[in-house]
Amino acid sequence: MKRIGWIVLSAVVYFSCNQQQQVNDNGNLRKALPDSTDVLNASVELMLNDYYAAKIGFVEQNDSLIIKAARQLMAKADSLPVNLLQGDSLLVNNVIVLKESFSAELKGLVEEKDREEMKRDFNSVTEQLLDFLKAIRYKRTAVWYFYCEQTFNNAGAGWLDSSHKIINPYSSSSQPLCGIVKDSL
């Protein structure tokens, strides 16, 4: 009986030690999802194009473009095939929660009338989208994460772009080029 117990314990230790792990931003280890599927990555790429269109809407101060792109982004986010992800069920559930939070923030952005509040919602969307992209290990296209500390009275805000060129969606005439690359996928 002891021998079976040792075999089971050895198997548990072996599989626990050999699972993929990553270090998250807090320095804690977490299991990583296997690379996401091509279908999911293609869907996310289309979704990112709508995100970038909304960002350009903020740069151009074009509310109708912001709303149109945000609605398209929300529709694509709601129909993402996250069911194609395989891996630890807790991690897959975390991805689903991130996607739902992202969609809820987009809904708030679409319903907002004040552009400054829309920008704050866009910042929240950005942070959640970045977490989502990291969780699914998105690699289809380059994604740059920028951050400007001076935005929102020095509270700071981030945005994503497909280029490493600074185009700050929160900028004012006093800080048009504010931004540094904080991360890239």
N, C-alpha and C positions, 0 to 999 in steps of 0.2 A: 504494500500500500504506500509506503514511504517513497518507493521508487517512482510510482505513478505521480505522486505529488511533486517530486523533483522534476519530472519530465514536463508536467504542466507548467510549473513555475519557470522552468528554463525556456519553454516556448513563449510564455508571456513576456519574459524579459527580452528574448531575442526579437520578437516582433515589435515590442515597444521601442527598442533601441534602433531598429532598422527602418522605422517610419520616417518619411521626409519631414524635416523640421526647418523652420526659419526663425530669425530673430525679428520680433516686431519693433516698432518705434520705442517702446518702453524697455527694450532689452530682454524681454521675456521670450522664451521659446514657445512656438506654436506650430502645430502641424500644418503643412502646406497642402492645398488641393493639387491634384495632378493638373498638368496643363489642360486648360479648357479646350473644348472642341473647336474645329474650324467653323462650324455653323454658328456657334455662340460668338466667336470672335468676329465673324462677318457681320452679325447683327449688332454687336457692340460698335464696330467701325461705323456703321450707318448712324447709330445713335450719337456717336461722337461728332459726326458731321453736323447734326442738328445742334449739338451743344456749341460747336464753333460758330454756327450761324447766329445763335442767340448772343454769343460773346461779341460778334461783329455788330449786332443790333445795339448793344450797350455802347460800343465804341462810337457808332454813328448817331447815338441818341435817338434811335428809331424804335418807338414803342411797339408799333405794329409788327416789325420784324422780330423783336424780342418775343412777343406773345405767340406769333406764328411758329417760330422755331421751338419755343418751349412746349407748345402743344404737340408738335411732331415728336419732340424728344420724349415727352410723357407717354405718348402712344407707343413708341418703340420700346421704351423701358418697360411698360406694362406687358408687352408681348415678348419680352426676351425669353428665349428657351433655356432658362436656368435648370430645367429638369434634365438637361443633357450633361450636367456636371456629375462627376463621379468622385467618390472619396468619402472621407469621414462625414457622417450624417450631421454632426454638429457644425462642421465647417460649411457644408452645403446649406444648412438652415441659416447660418450667419449671412451667407451671400444673399439668400432670399430676403432676409430682414433688411440688409443694406439696400437692395433693389426697391423694396417697398418704402423705406424711409426716403430714398431718393425721389421716388414718384410723388410722395406726399409733399415734399419740399417744392417740387415742380408745380404741383397744383396750387400751392400758396403763391408762388411767383406769378402764375397765370392770372390769379384772382386779384392780385395787388394792383392798386392804381398809382401809388406814389413811387416814382422812379428810384429814389434813395432806398426805400424798403425793398423794391425789386432787386436792387444791387445786393442788399444784405441776403435776400433769399438766394440769389445767384451764387454768392459766396458759400452758403450752406450746401447748395446743390453741388458745387465744385468739390467741397471737402468730402461729401458722401460718395460722389462719383469716383474720386480718387481712391477712397477706401475700397469701393466695389472693384475697380480695375485691378488693384493690388490683390484683392481676395481671389479673383478669377485668374490671376497671373496673365493679364492681357499682354500680348506681344505682337499683334498683327501690324500695327503702325506705331511710329514714335509718338509719344505723348510727353510733353514738357509741362511741369508744374512750376508756375511762377508765384512769387509772393511779394507784395508791397506793404511794408510796415506802416507807411504813412496814411493808408486808406482808413476811412471811418475814424477820423481824429486819432490816428496812431494806434488803433486797435488791430489794424492789419487785415488783409484779405488776399485770397489766392485765386488763381484761374489756371485752366489747362489750355494748351495750344499744340498744334501739330508742327509748329516751327519754333526754333529757339529765339526768334525775334520778339522783342518786348512790344506787345500791343495790349496795354492795360485797359480792361473794360471799365474800371472804376475811376480812371484818371480825370483830373481836372486840368485846367490850363496851368496851374501851379506845379503839377507833378506828372506831365504827360509820359515820361519815360521811367517812372518809378516801377521797379520790379527786379527781382533776381531769380535765377533758376534755383529752386529748392530740391527738385527731384526730377527724374525722368523714368519713363517705362519703355 
